[in-house]
Amino acid sequence: MKKLFINFFLSLAVLTVLTSFNSDTASKAEEAIQWLTIEEAYAKIQKEPRKVLIDVYTDWCGWCKVMDRETFRNKSVATYVNEKFYAVKLNAEQKEAIKLGDQKFEFLSEGGRGIHQLALALTNNQPSFPTTVFLDDKFQMIQPLPGYMKAKEFHQVITFFGEDYHKKEAFEIYKSKTYDALYPKK
């Protein structure tokens, strides 16, 4: 009887530990940005229109890695991006062609590295990494923003575009008045 009692509690303890790992993993997944390819976002926007946020990066870009680690993993940022945008990661040096509707974008070999035509188009032929590009729900350019942004600054930007304040007021006014009223503790 004592052995049965010990086995029962040991099994219960193992089950509790395993269950806690699963819920922790699930909550971490919910906090992460749900990245898509640009082709996936393009297909989704045809069925369910939503704004698009594109992270244009390269593998060698140090600030891109910092933004991945610190900004994109911020809980407030990830939650807001997942609710309001289709989020896309685009490697500016990917070699595979990209087809969006009837347009095809190719890799352009230049010197040692090269760059993708779509990365050039999204950065207005002024590639800088990282660059965050915002598209409207019809896949039309709103704004490319080059450079690293900390989580709070990025949250200001994504809410500015996500709630269409870019159509109503200048970013400086939004940042100093509207944002502070909407998000007083950020």
C-alpha positions in Angstrom: 0.0 0.0 0.0 2.8 2.4 0.9 4.5 1.7 -2.5 1.2 2.5 -4.3 0.8 5.7 -2.3 4.4 6.8 -3.2 3.9 5.9 -6.9 0.7 7.9 -7.0 2.3 11.1 -5.6 5.4 10.6 -7.7 3.2 10.4 -10.8 1.2 13.5 -9.7 4.5 15.4 -9.2 5.8 14.5 -12.7 2.4 15.4 -14.3 2.5 18.8 -12.5 6.0 19.5 -13.7 5.2 18.5 -17.3 2.0 20.6 -17.4 3.8 23.7 -16.1 6.4 23.4 -18.9 3.6 23.2 -21.5 1.8 26.3 -20.3 5.0 28.2 -20.1 5.8 27.4 -23.7 2.3 28.3 -24.8 2.4 31.6 -23.0 5.9 32.4 -24.6 4.4 31.6 -28.0 1.6 34.0 -27.4 4.0 36.7 -26.4 6.1 36.3 -29.6 5.3 38.0 -32.9 3.8 35.6 -35.3 6.1 36.2 -38.3 5.0 35.3 -41.9 6.7 35.3 -45.2 5.7 38.2 -47.5 3.9 35.7 -49.8 1.8 34.4 -46.8 0.9 38.0 -45.8 0.0 38.9 -49.4 -2.3 35.8 -49.6 -3.9 36.6 -46.2 -4.6 40.2 -47.1 -6.6 39.1 -50.1 -9.0 37.2 -47.8 -8.8 39.3 -44.6 -7.5 42.9 -45.1 -5.1 44.1 -42.4 -2.1 46.4 -42.3 1.3 44.8 -42.8 4.5 45.4 -40.9 7.7 44.3 -42.6 11.1 43.9 -40.8 13.7 44.2 -43.6 16.9 42.8 -42.2 20.1 41.0 -43.1 21.9 38.2 -41.3 25.0 40.3 -40.7 23.2 43.3 -39.2 24.0 43.7 -35.5 21.2 46.2 -34.8 18.7 43.8 -36.5 19.6 41.2 -33.9 19.3 43.6 -31.1 15.8 44.7 -32.3 14.8 41.0 -32.6 16.0 40.3 -29.1 14.8 43.4 -27.3 12.1 45.2 -29.3 10.2 42.4 -31.0 10.2 40.2 -27.9 8.6 43.0 -25.8 5.2 41.7 -24.6 3.3 45.0 -25.4 4.9 45.2 -28.8 4.3 41.5 -29.7 0.7 41.6 -28.5 -0.1 44.8 -30.5 1.6 43.6 -33.7 -0.2 40.3 -33.6 -3.6 42.0 -33.1 -3.3 44.7 -35.8 -0.8 43.6 -38.4 0.4 40.8 -40.6 4.1 40.7 -39.5 6.7 39.8 -42.1 10.4 39.1 -41.9 12.2 39.8 -45.1 15.9 39.0 -45.5 17.1 41.7 -47.9 19.8 39.3 -49.2 17.6 36.3 -49.8 18.3 34.7 -53.1 14.9 33.2 -53.8 12.5 35.0 -56.1 9.3 36.4 -54.6 6.1 36.5 -56.6 3.3 38.8 -55.3 0.3 38.7 -57.6 1.6 39.3 -61.1 4.9 40.9 -60.0 8.1 39.0 -59.6 11.0 40.2 -57.6 14.5 38.8 -58.0 17.9 38.8 -56.2 20.3 41.3 -57.7 23.9 40.1 -57.4 26.2 43.1 -56.6 29.7 42.7 -55.5 30.2 40.2 -52.7 26.6 40.2 -51.4 23.8 41.7 -53.5 20.3 42.7 -52.6 16.7 41.6 -53.3 14.6 43.8 -55.6 11.8 43.8 -53.1 14.0 45.1 -50.3 15.1 47.9 -52.6 11.4 48.7 -53.5 10.4 48.7 -49.8 13.2 51.0 -48.8 12.7 53.4 -51.7 16.0 52.3 -53.2 17.8 53.4 -50.0 18.5 50.2 -48.2 19.4 50.5 -44.5 19.1 47.7 -41.9 17.0 47.3 -40.0 14.1 49.0 -41.8 10.5 48.6 -40.6 8.0 49.1 -43.5 4.3 49.7 -43.0 1.8 48.8 -45.7 -1.9 49.5 -45.6 -4.6 46.9 -45.9 -4.4 47.1 -49.7 -0.7 46.3 -49.7 0.2 49.9 -50.5 3.2 51.7 -48.9 2.5 53.9 -45.8 6.0 54.5 -44.6 9.4 52.8 -44.4 11.3 53.7 -41.2 15.0 52.9 -41.2 17.0 52.2 -38.0 16.8 50.5 -34.7 14.0 51.4 -32.3 13.7 50.5 -28.6 10.5 48.9 -27.5 8.7 52.0 -26.2 9.6 54.1 -29.3 8.5 51.1 -31.5 5.2 50.8 -29.6 4.6 54.5 -30.2 5.2 54.0 -34.0 3.1 50.8 -34.3 0.1 52.4 -32.5 0.5 55.6 -34.6 0.1 53.6 -37.8 -2.1 50.8 -36.4 -4.8 53.2 -35.3 -4.5 55.5 -38.4 -3.3 58.5 -36.4 -0.8 59.1 -39.3 -3.9 60.3 -41.2 -5.0 62.7 -38.4 -1.9 64.3 -36.8 1.9 64.7 -36.9 3.9 62.0 -35.1 5.4 64.5 -32.7 1.9 65.6 -31.5 0.8 62.0 -31.3 3.9 61.0 -29.3 3.7 63.9 -26.8 -0.1 64.1 -26.3 -2.2 61.4 -27.8 0.0 58.4 -27.0 0.5 59.5 -23.4 -3.3 59.8 -23.0 -3.9 56.3 -24.6 -1.0 54.6 -22.9 -0.2 56.5 -19.7 2.0 53.8 -18.1 4.1 52.8 -21.1 
